[in-house]
Amino acid sequence: MVIADNHISQPRWCCSLDDGNGFFGNNNFDPQEWLQGLSLVAQRFRNKST
């Protein structure tokens, strides 16, 4: 299993309340775009064995 994680989208220190990456649907994170990316990765590797 691979869990894709974009921990922070901005080139700066993460993990504060104001880093802009804490919640789905903020100015820096579109949930639909994230789901499309996951779907693309799943399709690309669907026939690969582990």
VMD Tcl script that draws the C-alpha trace (Angstrom):
set ca {
  {0.00 0.00 0.00}
  {1.22 3.48 -0.84}
  {-0.22 6.51 0.90}
  {0.46 9.65 -1.08}
  {0.86 12.66 1.18}
  {1.47 16.23 0.11}
  {2.47 17.36 3.58}
  {2.74 21.01 2.64}
  {2.33 22.79 -0.70}
  {4.30 25.91 0.13}
  {8.12 26.09 0.30}
  {8.28 26.91 4.01}
  {8.03 25.35 7.44}
  {4.88 23.34 8.04}
  {2.58 22.41 10.79}
  {1.33 25.69 12.18}
  {-2.24 26.90 12.35}
  {-1.61 29.48 9.63}
  {0.48 27.56 7.07}
  {-2.53 27.28 4.75}
  {-2.38 23.51 4.41}
  {-4.33 22.25 7.37}
  {-7.80 21.79 5.93}
  {-9.47 20.44 2.81}
  {-10.93 23.09 0.58}
  {-8.79 26.06 1.58}
  {-7.05 28.36 -0.92}
  {-4.13 25.94 -1.27}
  {-5.97 22.64 -1.40}
  {-8.75 21.55 -3.74}
  {-10.21 18.18 -2.66}
  {-11.39 17.36 -6.20}
  {-7.90 17.91 -7.62}
  {-6.46 15.68 -4.88}
  {-8.93 12.90 -5.71}
  {-8.10 13.19 -9.41}
  {-4.41 12.82 -8.57}
  {-5.05 9.72 -6.47}
  {-7.13 8.24 -9.28}
  {-4.36 8.89 -11.80}
  {-1.75 7.18 -9.62}
  {-4.07 4.21 -8.97}
  {-4.75 3.78 -12.69}
  {-1.09 4.02 -13.59}
  {-0.07 1.26 -11.19}
  {-3.22 -0.91 -11.12}
  {-1.56 -3.83 -12.92}
  {1.72 -3.76 -11.01}
  {2.28 -6.46 -8.43}
  {3.84 -5.69 -5.09}
}
mol new
graphics top color blue
foreach p $ca { graphics top sphere $p radius 0.5 }
foreach p [lrange $ca 0 end-1] q [lrange $ca 1 end] { graphics top cylinder $p $q radius 0.2 }
display resetview
